[in-house]
Amino acid sequence: MVTIEAVRQLALAFPEAEEKPHFDLPSFRVKNKIFATIHEKTNRAMVKLSLVDQSVFCAIDKTAIYPVPGGWGRKGSTFFELKKVRKAVLKDALTQAWLGIAPKQLAEKFREENK
């Protein structure tokens, strides 16, 4: 199980990550591009993954990790049920999401520092 606060801490640990509102949801961004949001009312997080990463994470547990219904899900937006998902799995997903939208040089620097 992962708490809302743990999601926030994990997301904000990435270089240049910041929290900003996205309609009524907290969103986490790098260079103003969203890589994750928190859905507090339903106790889940949305992580923006590549389609390949989405399929890999969803294969872990389809009841805990699944595409967002509709068009956003077909583009990689993925829900993580916080009561069912392990923190390490969510951290890995957030890392992939952040790397997917971070500027190239920032992402390369992060990869080098985290080998």
C-alpha positions in Angstrom: 0.0 0.0 0.0 1.2 3.5 -0.9 -0.1 6.7 0.8 -1.0 9.9 -1.0 1.9 11.6 0.8 4.3 8.9 -0.4 3.3 9.4 -4.0 3.9 13.1 -3.5 7.4 12.5 -2.0 8.3 10.1 -4.7 7.2 12.4 -7.5 8.9 15.4 -6.1 12.2 13.6 -5.6 13.0 13.9 -9.4 15.1 16.8 -10.6 13.1 19.9 -11.4 9.8 18.1 -10.5 7.2 20.4 -9.2 3.6 20.1 -8.0 0.9 22.2 -9.6 -2.9 22.0 -9.8 -4.4 20.3 -12.8 -8.1 21.2 -12.6 -9.0 19.7 -9.2 -6.0 17.3 -9.0 -2.5 17.7 -7.8 -0.2 17.1 -10.8 3.6 16.5 -11.0 5.5 18.1 -13.8 8.9 18.7 -15.2 9.3 21.8 -17.4 5.5 22.2 -17.1 4.8 18.7 -18.6 2.7 16.4 -16.5 4.1 12.9 -15.7 1.7 12.0 -12.9 -1.4 13.1 -11.0 -3.0 12.1 -7.7 -6.7 11.2 -7.5 -7.3 11.6 -3.8 -11.0 10.8 -3.8 -10.4 7.4 -5.4 -7.0 6.7 -3.8 -5.1 6.2 -7.0 -2.4 7.8 -9.0 -2.2 8.3 -12.8 1.2 7.8 -14.3 1.9 8.8 -17.9 3.8 5.9 -19.5 4.8 4.9 -22.9 2.6 2.2 -24.4 5.3 -0.4 -23.9 5.9 0.6 -20.3 2.1 0.6 -19.7 1.8 -3.0 -21.0 4.7 -4.1 -18.8 3.3 -2.5 -15.6 -0.2 -3.7 -16.3 1.0 -7.2 -16.6 2.2 -7.1 -13.0 -1.4 -7.0 -11.6 -4.4 -5.9 -13.8 -6.5 -5.2 -10.7 -3.9 -2.7 -9.3 -2.5 -1.2 -12.5 -4.6 -0.6 -15.6 -5.0 2.0 -18.5 -7.2 5.0 -17.7 -10.5 4.4 -19.5 -10.9 6.0 -22.9 -8.5 7.9 -25.1 -6.0 8.9 -22.4 -5.4 5.2 -21.5 -4.8 4.4 -25.2 -2.0 7.0 -25.1 -0.3 5.5 -22.0 -2.1 7.1 -19.0 -2.2 4.4 -16.4 -4.0 4.2 -13.0 -2.2 2.7 -10.0 -4.5 1.7 -7.2 -2.6 2.9 -4.1 -4.1 0.3 -1.7 -2.9 -2.6 -4.0 0.4 -1.5 -5.5 3.8 -1.8 -4.0 5.8 1.4 -3.4 8.8 0.0 -5.4 6.6 -0.7 -8.4 5.1 2.8 -8.3 8.6 4.4 -7.9 9.7 2.5 -11.0 6.7 3.7 -13.0 7.2 7.3 -11.9 10.8 7.0 -13.0 9.9 5.9 -16.4 7.2 8.6 -16.7 9.6 11.3 -15.6 12.3 10.1 -18.0 9.8 10.0 -20.8 9.0 13.8 -20.6 12.2 15.3 -19.0 14.4 17.3 -21.4 17.0 15.0 -23.0 20.0 16.4 -21.1 18.3 16.3 -17.8 17.2 12.7 -18.3 20.7 11.7 -19.4 22.2 13.4 -16.3 19.7 11.5 -14.1 20.5 8.2 -15.7 24.2 8.8 -15.2 23.8 9.7 -11.6 21.5 6.7 -10.9 23.5 3.9 -12.5 
